[in-house]
Amino acid sequence: MPRSKLRRALRDALVTLVPVALIGALTGPAHASASQSAAAWPEPVPVVSHIETTDPVVFVTIDDGWSHDPAAAKLLLDRRVPASLFLLPGAYSYGDGYFRALLNHGPFRVENHTVNHSDLSTLDAAGQRAEICGARDQHLAKFGDSPRLLRPPYGTYSETTRTTARACGAEALVTWTYDLTTWGPDPVPIPRLKAGDIILLHFNETVEDDLRRVLDAADAAGLKPAPLREYIGRW
C-alpha cells in the first residue's frame, strides 16, 4: 500500500477509536462508582401499619416505659400476651428489673423507640443514626437482645430514617393501625378489630385498663395477640 494511503487509513482509524476510548474512560468509572455507592447504601426498611394476614391475630405494642405498673405486668404475664415493647433507655434506666421480669417470664420483645424520643424527621443523618443506633446499643447491653423493629416517635420519619434504620439493624419501621391509649379523662372508643391490626398503647397510668379493653375487643373479634416480630420476619 502506498504511504499516503497508509497514512490516511491510520488517521481514519484513530478518528474512529479515540472518541470511543474517551467515552469509555469517562463513563466506565462513573458507572462503577454509582454501582458501588448503591451497593454500599442500605435498602430502606418497609413501613408497616398493618400486617396483611388471614390468621386471626392482632398485635399489641406498648411504647415508652415510664410507668412500671405491676398490675399491667401481671396481666401481660397471666394472659401470655406477646407484646412488642418499644422502650426508651431513660424509661428503664431507673428500674430495669420491671422489664427484665417481663422478658424472663413472658413472650415479649424489646424494640427500638430511639434514645430521646426525638422527631426523627427534623434530624440529619448523623442525628438519626445517634438516636436509632444508640438505642439499639443500649437495649443490647441491658437486655442481651438487639431490637429488630423501629417505631419512630410521633410516627414521623423521613426517607433517611428508613435507610438509617436498616443500617442500625432494623427490619421494619412500625407505626400503628389504632392508637388506643387513654390520655384524657375518657378512654378512646375501640373499633371492631380486624386480623393484622397493630395496636399502640403506652406505659402510662392507664396501661392496665387500656390493655384489658384491647384484649376484650380482640376476644370479641375472635382474634389472639401474636408476636409482631415473627410476622414481619415472614415478609
Salt bridges, closest charged atoms under 4 A:
ASP12 OD1 - ARG11 NE 3.87
ASP55 OD2 - ARG234 NH1 3.51
ASP63 OD2 - HIS113 NE2 3.57
ASP63 OD1 - ARG151 NH1 2.85
ASP64 OD1 - HIS113 NE2 3.13
ASP64 OD1 - HIS117 NE2 3.64
ASP78 OD2 - LYS74 NZ 2.64
ASP96 OD2 - ARG100 NE 3.18
ASP96 OD2 - LYS142 NZ 3.38
GLU111 OE2 - ARG229 NE 2.92
ASP137 OD1 - ARG136 NE 2.89
ASP145 OD2 - ARG109 NH1 3.08
ASP145 OD2 - ARG229 NH2 3.57
GLU159 OE1 - ARG162 NH1 3.16
GLU171 OE2 - ARG148 NH1 3.42
ASP197 OD1 - HIS50 ND1 3.07
ASP197 OD2 - LYS194 NZ 3.83
GLU208 OE2 - ARG212 NH2 3.20
ASP210 OD1 - ARG213 NH1 3.49
ASP219 OD2 - ARG79 NH2 3.31
